[in-house]
Amino acid sequence: MKVINLHHEEKELIRLAVEKNRQAQQQIYTQFSPKMLSVCRQYIKDIRQAEDIMITAFMKVFTNLKNFQFKGSFEGWIRRIMVNECISFIRVEKKLKYSEDEIYFEESFNNIESQFSIDDIQSLIDNLPDGYKMVFNLYAIEGFKHHEIATMLGINEGTSKSQLSHARKMLQVQISTIKNYEYGTE
């Protein structure tokens, strides 16, 4: 019974926000902004820029809210707008470059979350070159497939795979360096 009420409340909240009800828009912003700032921060190193991008993306959310068709989750729809806004920002600001190497590795990072804090992991990801970081986030964190990433970024699928491979390899080197330093072997 509670799930139905929550879903109904969300629909009503969205309906009011579409009608430009400022309280409904504020409630949506308040509910989702912490998670969405975290999404933006995954792509944008500077927290102030991530906040600016999140606010710009929320403007797009409210502008396009009438287009939300209640297929899939509302949070997922907002998240996709945030990711696309981050990609657009990085394209304009940094003119991303992608390596065309076709090497592809499927190494896993077993138990990395138990060895490092979330901030440590984010710091490692932040150290990646922008192209690697973008593909890594889209694949490993957002769950997009390589053909989807290729379409989103305007690259070929092999480049997406290569960027992920290089990102993973670079992360492994960073993790290995940290472990060696902690154990005094370096």
N, C-alpha and C positions, 0 to 999 in steps of 0.2 A: 504494500500500500504506500509506503514512504517513497519508493522509487518512482511510482507514478506521479505522486505529488511534486517531487523534485523536478521531474521532466516537464510537468505542466507549468510549474513556476518558471522554469528556464524559458519555455516557449512564450509565456506571458511577458517576461522581462525583455526578451528579444523583440516582441511585437511593440512594446512601449518604446524601446530604444529606436526602432525603425521610425516611429512617429515623432522622433526628436525629443522624447522625454529625457531631460537632463539627469534626473535622479536615476532612471534606469541605466543610462549610459555610464553614470558614475559608479553604479553598483557593478556593472560588467567590468569596468576598468579596475575597480578595487579588488574584485574577485580574481581576475586573471593577470593583472600586471606583475605580481611577483614572479610567477612562473614564466611569463613572457620576457621579462627582463633577463631571467636566467637563460632563456633560449637565445636572445640577442647577444648576451655575453659570451656564449659559446663560439660565436663567429667574430665578434668585435672585442678586441683586447681592452680598449679604453672604456671604462664604465660610463663615462659621460656621453661618449658617442653611442654606446649601446642604449642608454636611456633616451637619447634624442631619436634614435632609429625606432625604438619601441613606441614612442609617442607618435611619430610619423605613421607607423604601421597601425596604431590604434585609430588614427584619423581615417585611414583606409578601411579599417574594420567597420567603423560607424558609417562611412560613406557607402560601403558595399553591403551593409547588413541586410538590406532588402533582397539581396541575391542569395542569402543563406537559405538552403532548401531543406534543412533538417534531415539530411542524409549524412550519416556519420556524426561524430561528436562536434559540438560547437567549439570546444577547446581545441580540437584538432584543426578545425577550419581557421581559427585565430592563429594557431601556431604556424600554419602554412603561410599565412600572410606575413608573419614575423620573419620567417626564414627567407621568403622571397624579397622582403625589404632589405634584409642583411646582404643578400646576394647582390641586389641592385646597388647598394651603397659601396660594397667592395669593388664591384666592376667599375664604377665611376671613379672612386677614389684611388684605387691601387692598380688598375689595369692588370688584372690577373694574368699570369703566364703559367702555362701547363707544359710539363714535360711529355714528350710523345713516346717515351720508352714503353715497351710492351711487356715488361717483366711484371709478373703478378704472383704474390705470395699469399698464402692463407694461414699465416701464423696467428695464434691466439694469444691473448693477454690474460692467461688464467690467474684468477685471484688478485688481480692488480688492485681492485677496490679494497681488498682487505689489507694491503700493504701500504697504501697511500690514501691521504685524505682527498676529498673532492677538490679542495683548493689546489693540492699538489698535482692532481691529474689535470685540472684546468690549466695550471701553469705549464705543464709539459706540452699540452695541446697548443697553448699560446705560442710556444717556441717554434712551432712548425711554420714553414713558409705558407703564405696565404692560400695558394692553390692546393697544397696538401691538406691544410687545415679544413678548407671548405669541403673537399670530397670526403675526408675522414668524418667530419660532423654529419654530413648528409647521409653517409652510409652507416656508420657505426652508431650514431646517436639518434638520428631521425628515422633510420630504417628504410631509406630509399634504395631501390635497386640501381645497378649501374646504368641501365638504359634510361631510367628516369633522371638520374644525375646528369647524364650526357645531354639529355634534352634541356634540362633546366639551365645548364651552364654553357650550352652551345659548343660542346666538345664531343669527340667520338667516345664510344664505350670503352675502347682499349685505353684511352687516356685516363678515363675515370678509374679503371682498374689499376693502372700504373701509378696514379697519384695516391691511391689508397695503399698500395704496396710500399711506396716510398715513405709515406707517412708512418705506417706501421714499423718499418725498418728504423726510421729515425727515432720513433718513440722507444723502440727496444734498446737502441744505443743509449738514449738518455737514461732509461731505467737501469740499464746495466752499469752505466757510469755512477749513478747514485748508489746502487747496491755496492759496487766496488769501493766507493768512498766510505760508505757506512761500515763496511767490514774491514776497512783498512788495507785492502789489497791493491789500492791504487795510490 
